[in-house]
């Protein structure tokens, strides 16, 4: 049985227990189970762990809002055509206190901390392991996953509700950030400074990596037969695994941003990128254009992914061509911005005033697979460049059969390409633009582009720097996944959208514009400081 299938075999009573952290505090009910009653068997521990991933896969978390919807919109690549005020227009214009935006912002905070509470509760029982219910293998694996997940979730909370560009933050040594919750208790967790909070993340991840050294994903050992009768420890990419914990640690170091941390992130990224065939494989043309459903999410390259069982409904319902439904929720981007500014798939003929296909980025797999041209035009009878593209990466194809598709319902949280970009960023921090460009060209070659970029071409033809080209690579790679906003915020880019020609006057970012507000109750009742 595949792990992602197992995710949805829990009983209704267990699911109700795992949905909210408050349920763990209930002391008796016909429909709810106390934590100490559930966590008395190995199966109960595995069910509890599975419930955590189900929470993460919900629409209020990574199933939608923390990837392809809210966080993706914060980076502002899209155009909103609905005339009435809505959460999209509020989020994309930085009106985070707007009545329609607040529920989304507070929901991400609340549900992430509820999931952390579930992690801390199970971790308490895992570490105690009363009556030796868990074998050493299972105990270490669950503990490793929980510790790494705790750091992973806190990092995203910091990246959303905390400040970025920490090395240029004058009071980072004293300013409090999001509370890092490590115990399951009713008492309020105090806020710590940015350095101390990041230290807690690093400690959790280092301990997690030690626990996960026995992870079967490394190819050095298999899960004991007695512990893996139902295949729970197979398909490890659907769980926080050894490689994903390493990649998360690299993310933490990048967010901290010091020269020492950048080198540590580079070392991790270099190790992971060197594990082709074990940690990942590159997507190929046959995966995309061969028989069967195209692998638009590039599943072979995932280091950590979620199985979102209702992803088709979440995603496809928002990909209706909005010429037929003007109020559809489609995420659309100007045609010229995608084809010309981001991908360089078209060149511009100044004599005719037309865009000409076949330029250096025309054959990019991502251009073809992740964006679909709509029939909407901004002006009646407008030309091709007046049209729009909608994000198509997560579209769930109905192939007309019930046959299983390995990459269906997959929503990537960490991909190997990010590790390559970390290496390129490090080289840029060392003023080694040639090595950074080498990394960029390697990724381009894996995306179907045979012509490498040269530094002179970037500077003379595109009037840009290598860093700008790396930024465009983040756009090509991560639109639709929620990672683009974090890249912008890490550098505190004041007008990142202009890199690909956005003419919206409301696109100037500041450190506070990058800062999602804490929930009102946290400030007024909890006494939090943001």
Backbone torsions as a table, in degrees:
resi	resn	phi	psi	omega
1	UNK	NA	131.5	179.6
2	UNK	-73.7	149.5	179.2
3	UNK	-57.4	-42.9	-176.3
4	UNK	-68.2	-24.4	173.5
5	UNK	-74.4	-39.6	-179.1
6	UNK	-62.5	-26.1	-178.0
7	UNK	-56.6	-22.5	-172.3
8	UNK	-120.1	30.5	178.9
9	UNK	-110.5	7.9	-178.6
10	UNK	-72.0	151.2	176.9
11	UNK	-71.4	157.8	-178.0
12	UNK	-61.0	-37.0	-178.3
13	UNK	-66.8	-39.6	178.6
14	UNK	-67.4	-40.7	179.2
15	UNK	-60.3	-40.3	179.9
16	UNK	-66.1	-31.4	177.8
17	UNK	-66.9	-37.6	-171.5
18	UNK	-89.1	-8.6	-174.8
19	UNK	-69.2	-37.2	-176.9
20	UNK	-132.7	144.1	179.3
21	UNK	-64.8	-27.9	-179.2
22	UNK	-64.4	-27.1	-178.4
23	UNK	-63.3	-27.3	-179.8
24	UNK	-65.4	-21.0	-177.3
25	UNK	-89.3	-9.8	-179.7
26	UNK	-69.4	138.8	-173.0
27	UNK	-104.4	5.7	175.6
28	UNK	164.9	127.5	179.4
29	UNK	-167.6	151.8	179.3
30	UNK	-69.9	-17.6	-176.9
31	UNK	-114.8	-3.8	-177.6
32	UNK	-128.4	146.7	-175.7
33	UNK	-119.5	129.7	177.1
34	UNK	-66.9	151.6	-179.2
35	UNK	-56.5	-40.9	-176.8
36	UNK	-71.9	-18.1	175.8
37	UNK	-83.1	-39.7	179.5
38	UNK	-68.4	-41.9	-170.8
39	UNK	-93.0	53.7	175.7
40	UNK	-113.0	-8.1	179.0
41	UNK	-132.2	159.5	177.5
42	UNK	-61.0	-40.2	178.8
43	UNK	-60.7	-37.8	178.6
44	UNK	-64.8	-40.2	177.1
45	UNK	-63.3	-41.7	-179.6
46	UNK	-68.4	-38.5	176.2
47	UNK	-62.1	-42.0	179.3
48	UNK	-63.1	-41.7	178.6
49	UNK	-64.7	-42.9	177.9
50	UNK	-61.6	-38.6	178.2
51	UNK	-61.4	-33.4	177.5
52	UNK	-63.9	-43.6	178.0
53	UNK	-66.3	-34.2	177.0
54	UNK	-65.1	-40.8	175.5
55	UNK	-59.0	-44.8	-179.3
56	UNK	-64.0	-27.7	-178.1
57	UNK	-84.0	-2.8	-177.9
58	UNK	-70.0	160.5	-179.2
59	UNK	-62.7	-29.8	-179.4
60	UNK	-74.2	-13.6	177.0
61	UNK	-118.7	-124.6	-170.6
62	UNK	-77.6	-14.6	176.6
63	UNK	-63.0	-19.9	179.1
64	UNK	-157.6	-69.1	-166.2
65	UNK	-63.3	-36.2	-175.6
66	UNK	-92.0	7.8	176.2
67	UNK	-132.9	-84.3	-168.2
68	UNK	-84.8	-5.4	-175.4
69	UNK	-117.3	-91.1	-171.9
70	UNK	-59.0	-55.9	-174.6
71	UNK	-66.8	-34.1	176.7
72	UNK	-65.0	-40.8	-179.8
73	UNK	-67.9	-27.6	-179.6
74	UNK	-60.4	-26.0	178.1
75	UNK	-79.4	-10.3	170.8
76	UNK	64.1	37.4	175.2
77	UNK	-81.3	-8.6	-167.5
78	UNK	-101.4	165.8	173.0
79	UNK	-116.5	135.7	179.6
80	UNK	-107.9	120.6	-175.3
81	UNK	-99.2	-3.1	179.3
82	UNK	-73.1	132.6	-175.3
83	UNK	-72.5	-32.8	-178.1
84	UNK	-79.5	153.4	176.0
85	UNK	-62.7	140.4	-176.9
86	UNK	-154.3	174.0	-176.5
87	UNK	-64.9	-30.6	-180.0
88	UNK	-64.2	-51.4	-178.8
89	UNK	-62.6	-36.0	178.8
90	UNK	-66.5	-46.3	-177.8
91	UNK	-66.9	-40.5	-176.7
92	UNK	-76.0	-15.1	177.5
93	UNK	-106.6	8.2	176.5
94	UNK	76.8	16.1	179.1
95	UNK	-89.6	69.5	-171.0
96	UNK	-71.8	-18.6	178.1
97	UNK	-93.7	6.0	175.7
98	UNK	-63.0	141.9	-175.1
99	UNK	-58.7	-27.0	-179.1
100	UNK	-87.7	-17.7	178.3
101	UNK	-90.7	-33.3	-174.6
102	UNK	-54.5	-45.8	-178.9
103	UNK	-58.3	-35.7	179.6
104	UNK	-70.8	-43.3	-178.5
105	UNK	-66.6	-42.5	-179.7
106	UNK	-72.5	-33.4	179.7
107	UNK	-64.1	-40.4	179.1
108	UNK	-63.3	-44.4	177.9
109	UNK	-60.5	-53.5	-173.7
110	UNK	-63.8	-44.5	-177.6
111	UNK	-72.3	-30.5	175.9
112	UNK	-68.0	-42.7	178.3
113	UNK	-70.1	-30.6	173.9
114	UNK	-63.5	-41.2	178.5
115	UNK	-66.7	-39.2	175.6
116	UNK	-61.3	-38.6	177.7
117	UNK	-61.4	-42.1	177.4
118	UNK	-63.7	-39.1	177.2
119	UNK	-61.3	-48.4	-177.7
120	UNK	-65.0	-36.2	178.7
121	UNK	-64.6	-48.9	-179.6
122	UNK	-66.1	-38.3	-179.2
123	UNK	-59.8	-37.7	177.8
124	UNK	-58.8	-44.0	-179.1
125	UNK	-74.5	-34.7	178.0
126	UNK	-62.6	-45.2	-178.4
127	UNK	-68.3	-33.7	177.8
128	UNK	-73.6	-42.6	178.6
129	UNK	44.3	54.0	-179.0
130	UNK	-61.5	141.7	-178.7
131	UNK	61.2	14.5	178.0
132	UNK	50.8	47.4	178.6
133	UNK	-62.4	-36.2	-176.9
134	UNK	-98.5	135.4	172.4
135	UNK	-68.9	160.2	179.4
136	UNK	-54.6	-39.8	179.9
137	UNK	-62.4	-51.6	-176.7
138	UNK	-66.0	-40.6	179.7
139	UNK	-60.3	-47.2	-179.2
140	UNK	-67.0	-39.4	-179.6
141	UNK	-65.3	-48.1	-180.0
142	UNK	-63.9	-44.0	-180.0
143	UNK	-61.0	-43.1	179.3
144	UNK	-61.4	-44.7	179.1
145	UNK	-62.7	-44.4	-176.9
146	UNK	-65.0	-44.4	179.5
147	UNK	-62.3	-43.5	-179.1
148	UNK	-68.6	-38.9	177.6
149	UNK	-64.1	-38.6	178.4
150	UNK	-60.5	-43.9	177.8
151	UNK	-68.0	-42.0	-179.7
152	UNK	-57.1	-46.5	-177.4
153	UNK	-70.9	-41.4	177.9
154	UNK	-64.3	-36.4	178.4
155	UNK	-61.5	-44.8	-179.9
156	UNK	-67.1	-33.5	174.0
157	UNK	-62.8	-41.9	178.0
158	UNK	-66.2	-40.1	-178.0
159	UNK	-68.7	-23.7	178.5
160	UNK	-93.2	-48.3	-170.4
161	UNK	-105.5	2.0	176.4
162	UNK	-113.8	179.2	-179.2
163	UNK	-84.6	154.0	173.9
164	UNK	-106.5	-173.3	178.7
165	UNK	48.5	53.3	-169.6
166	UNK	-62.9	-30.3	-177.7
167	UNK	-68.3	-18.2	176.3
168	UNK	-106.0	13.3	177.4
169	UNK	-92.9	110.3	-170.5
170	UNK	-62.2	-36.1	-176.5
171	UNK	-105.8	27.5	-177.7
172	UNK	-61.7	-27.7	-178.3
173	UNK	-73.0	-16.9	-176.4
174	UNK	-123.6	-19.1	-174.3
175	UNK	-76.1	132.0	179.1
176	UNK	-76.7	153.0	177.8
177	UNK	-126.7	-163.1	-176.0
178	UNK	-58.5	145.0	178.0
179	UNK	-67.8	131.7	178.2
180	UNK	-98.4	105.1	-171.0
181	UNK	-93.4	120.2	-176.6
182	UNK	-117.8	-4.1	-179.9
183	UNK	-130.3	153.4	176.0
184	UNK	-95.0	103.3	-176.4
185	UNK	-157.6	163.3	179.4
186	UNK	-81.1	-19.6	-178.2
187	UNK	-67.4	147.1	179.7
188	UNK	-72.7	132.4	177.6
189	UNK	-81.4	125.8	-179.5
190	UNK	-69.8	152.3	174.3
191	UNK	-79.3	144.9	175.5
192	UNK	-118.0	171.5	178.4
193	UNK	-72.6	168.9	178.8
194	UNK	-59.7	-49.4	179.9
195	UNK	-59.8	-42.2	-178.9
196	UNK	-68.9	-35.8	178.4
197	UNK	-69.1	-42.2	177.4
198	UNK	-64.1	-35.9	176.6
199	UNK	-60.5	-38.8	177.6
200	UNK	-65.6	-40.0	176.4
201	UNK	-60.1	-47.0	-177.7
202	UNK	-63.0	-42.4	179.0
203	UNK	-61.7	-46.0	178.4
204	UNK	-59.3	-43.9	-176.7
205	UNK	-71.2	-38.7	177.8
206	UNK	-64.4	-40.7	177.0
207	UNK	-67.8	-37.6	178.4
208	UNK	-63.5	-43.8	-179.2
209	UNK	-61.9	-38.1	176.7
210	UNK	-63.1	-44.1	178.9
211	UNK	-63.6	-34.4	-173.9
212	UNK	-91.3	11.2	176.3
213	UNK	-61.8	-22.1	179.1
214	UNK	-90.9	5.6	-177.3
215	UNK	-58.8	126.1	179.4
216	UNK	-59.8	-20.7	-178.4
217	UNK	-62.0	-21.4	-179.0
218	UNK	-74.1	-15.2	179.2
219	UNK	77.6	11.0	-178.9
220	UNK	-98.0	-17.5	178.1
221	UNK	-160.1	160.5	176.7
222	UNK	-105.0	158.5	174.8
223	UNK	-66.3	138.0	177.8
224	UNK	-53.6	140.2	-176.5
225	UNK	-57.3	-39.5	-178.4
226	UNK	-65.0	-28.8	-178.5
227	UNK	-90.2	-8.7	-170.7
228	UNK	-128.3	32.1	-176.4
229	UNK	-61.5	-34.8	-179.2
230	UNK	-101.1	10.4	176.6
231	UNK	77.5	19.8	-176.7
232	UNK	-60.0	-34.1	-174.9
233	UNK	-94.8	14.9	172.1
234	UNK	-88.5	173.2	174.8
235	UNK	48.5	56.0	-170.7
236	UNK	-68.5	-13.9	179.7
237	UNK	-64.9	-20.1	178.6
238	UNK	-82.7	-3.7	176.5
239	UNK	-121.8	159.8	170.1
240	UNK	-63.6	110.7	-173.9
241	UNK	-114.1	-176.4	-176.8
242	UNK	-58.0	-48.6	-177.9
243	UNK	-66.7	-39.1	-179.8
244	UNK	-66.1	-37.3	177.4
245	UNK	-64.4	-41.2	176.0
246	UNK	-61.8	-44.7	-179.3
247	UNK	-64.1	-37.3	177.5
248	UNK	-64.4	-39.5	176.9
249	UNK	-62.2	-39.7	176.5
250	UNK	-61.5	-40.2	176.7
251	UNK	-60.7	-42.2	179.8
252	UNK	-61.1	-45.7	179.9
253	UNK	-62.7	-38.8	178.2
254	UNK	-64.7	-38.1	179.9
255	UNK	-68.6	-36.8	177.5
256	UNK	-64.2	-44.6	164.3
257	UNK	85.8	-4.2	178.7
258	UNK	-70.6	163.2	179.5
259	UNK	-58.4	-40.0	178.7
260	UNK	-64.1	-41.9	-179.3
261	UNK	-69.3	-38.4	177.8
262	UNK	-60.7	-38.1	178.1
263	UNK	-67.8	-38.5	177.8
264	UNK	-65.5	-40.5	177.2
265	UNK	-63.4	-41.4	178.1
266	UNK	-60.4	-44.5	-178.3
267	UNK	-61.0	-41.6	178.3
268	UNK	-65.6	-46.4	-178.6
269	UNK	-61.9	-40.8	179.4
270	UNK	-63.2	-39.8	178.2
271	UNK	-64.7	-44.8	-177.2
272	UNK	-68.5	-42.1	-180.0
273	UNK	-66.3	-21.7	178.0
274	UNK	-80.2	0.8	-176.1
275	UNK	-105.5	34.3	177.0
276	UNK	-59.7	133.7	-176.8
277	UNK	97.9	-22.1	177.5
278	UNK	-112.7	-57.4	180.0
279	UNK	-82.5	-25.9	-176.0
280	UNK	-165.1	165.6	167.1
281	UNK	-133.2	155.0	178.6
282	UNK	-81.3	142.6	173.2
283	UNK	-67.8	145.9	-177.8
284	UNK	-121.7	168.7	179.1
285	UNK	-59.9	-36.3	179.9
286	UNK	-66.9	-29.2	176.0
287	UNK	-67.4	-25.8	-174.5
288	UNK	-102.7	-34.7	-172.7
289	UNK	-119.9	4.3	177.5
290	UNK	-80.4	-170.3	178.8
291	UNK	-65.6	144.2	177.7
292	UNK	97.8	-171.4	-176.8
293	UNK	-77.1	131.6	179.7
294	UNK	-67.3	142.2	179.7
295	UNK	-86.9	76.8	-175.2
296	UNK	-65.8	-26.6	-176.9
297	UNK	-86.9	1.5	179.5
298	UNK	54.5	54.2	-168.7
299	UNK	-60.4	-30.0	-179.3
300	UNK	-63.7	-19.5	-175.4
301	UNK	-96.5	2.0	-179.1
302	UNK	-76.5	134.2	170.0
303	UNK	-96.3	-26.5	178.4
304	UNK	-152.8	127.0	-177.7
305	UNK	-140.4	158.5	175.5
306	UNK	-112.3	148.4	171.9
307	UNK	-98.3	110.3	-178.8
308	UNK	-105.7	101.2	-167.8
309	UNK	-63.8	-27.0	179.0
310	UNK	-106.0	28.9	-176.4
311	UNK	-62.0	-33.4	179.7
312	UNK	-59.8	-44.8	179.9
313	UNK	-69.0	-40.8	-179.6
314	UNK	-62.7	-44.1	-172.0
315	UNK	-90.7	-51.9	-172.1
316	UNK	-63.7	-33.2	179.7
317	UNK	-64.1	-18.7	-179.5
318	UNK	-102.1	10.7	-178.1
319	UNK	-120.2	31.6	175.0
320	UNK	-79.7	133.7	179.8
321	UNK	-60.0	114.5	-167.6
322	UNK	-78.4	5.2	170.2
323	UNK	-70.9	-25.8	178.8
324	UNK	-91.8	-28.9	178.1
325	UNK	-129.1	87.6	-173.7
326	UNK	-56.0	-26.3	-178.7
327	UNK	-97.8	12.9	177.8
328	UNK	-60.8	156.0	-174.7
329	UNK	-89.0	19.1	-175.0
330	UNK	-56.8	132.5	171.4
331	UNK	-81.5	110.2	-176.2
332	UNK	-121.2	149.0	179.5
333	UNK	-129.2	144.2	179.1
334	UNK	-53.9	139.7	-178.0
335	UNK	-55.5	-48.9	-175.8
336	UNK	-64.5	-31.4	-177.9
337	UNK	-67.5	-40.4	179.8
338	UNK	-75.3	-55.4	-171.6
339	UNK	-71.7	-33.8	-173.9
340	UNK	-103.2	-54.9	-172.4
341	UNK	-76.0	-43.6	-175.1
342	UNK	-84.6	-50.7	-171.3
343	UNK	-97.9	-14.0	-175.1
344	UNK	52.3	38.6	179.4
345	UNK	-81.7	-22.6	178.6
346	UNK	-123.9	147.6	170.7
347	UNK	-104.3	167.1	-177.6
348	UNK	-113.9	126.1	178.6
349	UNK	-93.0	107.1	-176.4
350	UNK	-70.0	-20.1	179.2
351	UNK	-75.6	-41.4	-176.7
352	UNK	-98.5	-16.1	-177.0
353	UNK	73.6	20.9	-177.7
354	UNK	-116.9	154.8	173.5
355	UNK	-88.4	136.8	-175.3
356	UNK	-114.1	124.0	-178.6
357	UNK	-72.9	166.0	173.3
358	UNK	96.6	13.8	179.8
359	UNK	-77.0	-174.9	-164.8
360	UNK	-62.6	-22.3	-179.8
361	UNK	-103.8	10.5	-172.1
362	UNK	-63.0	-34.3	-175.2
363	UNK	-92.9	10.7	179.7
364	UNK	-62.4	124.7	178.9
365	UNK	-53.1	-38.2	-175.0
366	UNK	-67.5	-36.2	177.6
367	UNK	-63.1	-39.9	-176.8
368	UNK	-80.2	-39.3	-171.6
369	UNK	-92.0	-27.4	-170.4
370	UNK	-103.6	-4.2	-179.7
371	UNK	-137.1	137.7	179.3
372	UNK	-124.1	129.9	-179.7
373	UNK	-71.1	135.0	177.5
374	UNK	-99.3	171.6	179.9
375	UNK	-96.4	4.1	179.4
376	UNK	-77.0	134.9	175.4
377	UNK	-120.6	147.2	-177.9
378	UNK	-76.6	-19.7	176.4
379	UNK	-134.1	147.8	179.5
380	UNK	-60.6	128.6	-179.1
381	UNK	67.8	23.0	-177.4
382	UNK	-65.3	164.5	-179.7
383	UNK	-82.1	179.3	-177.5
384	UNK	-56.0	-42.3	-176.4
385	UNK	-70.5	-7.0	175.5
386	UNK	-86.0	-4.9	-179.5
387	UNK	-80.2	-177.1	-176.3
388	UNK	-134.3	157.8	170.5
389	UNK	-111.2	147.0	171.0
390	UNK	-113.8	146.5	177.7
391	UNK	-62.7	128.8	-171.7
392	UNK	-125.5	5.0	-172.0
393	UNK	-59.0	-44.7	-173.5
394	UNK	-93.3	6.3	-178.8
395	UNK	-57.8	132.8	-177.2
396	UNK	-98.6	108.1	-176.8
397	UNK	-75.2	133.4	172.9
398	UNK	-95.5	105.1	-175.6
399	UNK	-86.5	10.3	175.1
400	UNK	77.4	9.5	179.3
401	UNK	-136.3	170.7	178.2
402	UNK	-98.5	5.9	-178.7
403	UNK	-62.8	140.3	-179.4
404	UNK	-68.1	140.1	174.1
405	UNK	-118.4	120.5	-170.9
406	UNK	-57.6	-33.4	-174.7
407	UNK	-100.5	6.4	177.3
408	UNK	-68.3	142.6	178.0
409	UNK	68.6	12.5	179.5
410	UNK	-86.8	131.1	176.9
411	UNK	-125.5	108.4	-173.2
412	UNK	-69.1	135.5	173.7
413	UNK	-107.5	-33.2	174.8
414	UNK	-141.5	131.5	177.4
415	UNK	-122.4	156.4	-177.4
416	UNK	-64.3	-29.1	-179.3
417	UNK	-57.9	-33.7	178.4
418	UNK	-61.5	-36.3	179.1
419	UNK	-67.3	-36.8	175.2
420	UNK	-64.7	-41.4	179.5
421	UNK	-66.1	-33.7	175.4
422	UNK	-61.1	-41.1	177.3
423	UNK	-63.0	-41.9	178.6
424	UNK	-63.6	-40.6	178.3
425	UNK	-62.6	-40.1	179.0
426	UNK	-63.1	-45.3	179.2
427	UNK	-59.7	-39.5	177.5
428	UNK	-64.3	-35.9	178.3
429	UNK	-66.5	-21.5	177.6
430	UNK	-98.4	12.1	-179.9
431	UNK	60.9	28.4	179.1
432	UNK	-105.8	77.3	-176.3
433	UNK	-67.4	-30.7	-179.1
434	UNK	-63.8	-44.0	179.2
435	UNK	-68.5	-38.5	177.6
436	UNK	-61.1	-43.3	179.6
437	UNK	-67.0	-32.2	176.1
438	UNK	-60.7	-41.9	177.8
439	UNK	-65.3	-44.6	179.4
440	UNK	-59.8	-43.5	-179.9
441	UNK	-67.6	-31.6	176.0
442	UNK	-62.6	-46.1	178.2
443	UNK	-62.2	-43.5	179.6
444	UNK	-59.4	-38.5	179.5
445	UNK	-66.5	-30.2	177.6
446	UNK	-81.1	-4.9	178.7
447	UNK	-108.9	19.5	173.5
448	UNK	89.2	9.2	-177.5
449	UNK	-104.0	119.1	-176.2
450	UNK	-89.0	-20.9	-176.7
451	UNK	-92.6	112.8	178.4
452	UNK	-73.6	152.7	174.5
453	UNK	-83.1	147.3	174.0
454	UNK	-110.9	157.6	179.1
455	UNK	-62.1	-41.8	178.9
456	UNK	-62.4	-38.7	-180.0
457	UNK	-63.7	-42.4	179.8
458	UNK	-64.1	-45.4	-174.4
459	UNK	-76.4	-38.0	-173.7
460	UNK	-92.5	-37.7	-176.0
461	UNK	-90.7	-37.8	-178.2
462	UNK	-100.4	-5.3	-179.8
463	UNK	54.2	45.7	-176.2
464	UNK	-136.9	173.9	174.1
465	UNK	-105.1	169.0	178.7
466	UNK	-61.9	-35.0	177.7
467	UNK	-60.9	-38.6	178.2
468	UNK	-64.1	-38.1	178.1
469	UNK	-67.0	-37.0	175.2
470	UNK	-64.2	-39.9	177.6
471	UNK	-61.0	-42.2	177.4
472	UNK	-65.0	-33.3	175.4
473	UNK	-63.3	-41.3	175.9
474	UNK	-59.5	-39.4	178.8
475	UNK	-65.6	-46.2	-179.6
476	UNK	-60.9	-36.8	-171.4
477	UNK	-88.1	-35.4	-165.0
478	UNK	-118.3	-0.5	173.0
479	UNK	-58.9	129.3	-177.6
480	UNK	98.5	-4.6	-177.6
481	UNK	-118.1	-11.6	177.6
482	UNK	91.3	-3.2	-175.9
483	UNK	-85.2	-19.5	-175.5
484	UNK	-64.3	-40.7	179.5
485	UNK	-58.8	-41.1	-177.9
486	UNK	-66.8	-35.7	177.6
487	UNK	-65.5	-46.7	177.4
488	UNK	-57.9	-44.7	-175.1
489	UNK	-69.0	-34.7	-178.8
490	UNK	-60.3	-32.7	178.9
491	UNK	-99.8	-2.1	-178.1
492	UNK	51.9	45.8	-178.6
493	UNK	-65.4	127.6	-174.5
494	UNK	-74.7	-33.4	-179.2
495	UNK	-145.8	63.6	-172.6
496	UNK	-64.5	-29.3	-175.7
497	UNK	-66.3	-28.5	-179.8
498	UNK	-63.0	-17.9	178.1
499	UNK	-61.2	-31.0	174.0
500	UNK	-118.2	36.3	162.5
501	UNK	78.4	23.2	178.8
502	UNK	-70.7	128.5	-176.9
503	UNK	-102.5	16.6	177.8
504	UNK	-75.8	128.4	-176.6
505	UNK	-73.5	-12.6	-176.0
506	UNK	-94.4	21.5	-172.2
507	UNK	-97.9	6.2	178.0
508	UNK	-73.9	124.7	-179.8
509	UNK	-101.6	146.8	170.7
510	UNK	-127.7	174.3	179.6
511	UNK	-60.8	-33.1	178.1
512	UNK	-78.7	-29.1	176.1
513	UNK	-64.8	-30.8	177.5
514	UNK	-79.0	-3.7	-170.3
515	UNK	-104.9	110.4	173.2
516	UNK	-73.9	138.3	-176.7
517	UNK	-74.0	146.1	171.6
518	UNK	-62.0	153.3	172.6
519	UNK	-56.7	146.5	-175.9
520	UNK	-55.7	-41.1	-178.9
521	UNK	-63.7	-33.2	179.8
522	UNK	-64.6	-35.3	-178.6
523	UNK	-81.8	-44.5	-172.2
524	UNK	-85.3	-36.4	-178.6
525	UNK	-100.8	-43.5	-177.6
526	UNK	-79.8	-13.3	178.4
527	UNK	69.1	25.5	-179.5
528	UNK	-70.2	155.2	175.9
529	UNK	-118.8	126.2	178.0
530	UNK	-109.9	NA	NA
